[in-house]
Amino acid sequence: MKDLLIGQGVEPKRREELMAFINARPEVDVVLNLLTLQMGPDVMVAVKARMSPAPDQTTLIEAINSVERAMKAQFPDIRWSFFEPDIAD
């Protein structure tokens, strides 16, 4: 109970499912880093990923937003998500 109040990462199986889901998205080339924090019934996710090529910043932002929407639909306990595009970890 204490861990849920102060925060802990999600269970390893759940993290693997989340990692596989994000890596399978066509907008994402590869997930470089994934952090999770279970806070009571809610989950916070921070993703650092190399994105698939985009022709401009607007398209890149739309791709990130699309991944976040899909992630929250697939994993409804995700309340907060932070997504950082990058080329290396």
C-alpha positions in Angstrom: 0.0 0.0 0.0 2.8 2.4 0.9 4.4 1.9 -2.6 1.2 2.9 -4.3 1.0 6.1 -2.2 4.6 7.2 -2.8 4.8 5.8 -6.3 6.5 2.8 -7.9 7.0 1.6 -11.5 4.3 -0.5 -13.0 4.6 -4.3 -12.9 7.3 -5.7 -15.3 4.7 -7.5 -17.5 2.7 -4.3 -17.8 5.8 -2.3 -18.7 6.7 -4.9 -21.4 3.2 -4.6 -22.9 3.5 -0.8 -22.9 6.9 -0.9 -24.5 5.7 -3.4 -27.2 2.7 -1.3 -27.9 4.7 1.9 -28.4 7.4 0.2 -30.5 4.7 -1.3 -32.8 3.3 2.2 -33.7 4.4 3.3 -37.2 5.1 6.8 -35.9 7.8 5.4 -33.6 11.2 4.1 -34.9 12.3 2.8 -31.5 11.6 3.5 -27.8 14.9 4.7 -26.3 13.7 4.9 -22.7 10.4 4.3 -20.9 9.7 5.3 -17.3 6.5 4.6 -15.5 5.1 5.6 -12.1 2.1 4.0 -10.5 0.3 6.5 -8.3 -2.7 4.9 -6.7 -4.9 3.8 -9.6 -3.3 6.2 -12.0 -0.1 5.8 -14.1 2.3 8.4 -15.3 4.4 7.5 -18.4 7.5 9.2 -19.7 8.7 8.1 -23.2 11.9 9.0 -25.0 11.7 7.7 -28.6 13.4 8.1 -32.0 10.5 8.9 -34.2 9.9 7.8 -37.8 10.9 10.5 -40.2 8.5 13.4 -40.5 8.5 16.2 -43.1 8.1 19.0 -40.6 7.6 19.9 -37.0 3.8 19.9 -37.2 3.7 16.4 -38.6 6.1 15.3 -35.8 3.9 16.8 -33.1 0.7 15.2 -34.7 2.5 11.8 -34.7 3.4 12.2 -31.0 -0.1 13.2 -30.2 -1.5 10.2 -32.1 0.8 7.8 -30.2 -0.3 9.4 -26.8 -4.0 9.1 -27.7 -3.7 5.5 -28.8 -1.6 4.7 -25.7 -4.2 6.2 -23.3 -7.0 4.3 -25.2 -5.2 1.0 -24.9 -4.1 1.6 -21.3 -6.9 3.7 -19.7 -5.1 3.9 -16.3 -2.5 6.2 -17.9 -3.4 9.6 -16.7 -0.3 11.6 -17.6 2.1 11.0 -20.5 5.2 12.9 -21.4 6.8 12.1 -24.8 10.2 13.3 -25.8 11.4 12.8 -29.4 15.1 12.3 -29.6 17.8 10.5 -31.7 19.7 8.8 -28.8 19.3 8.0 -25.2 
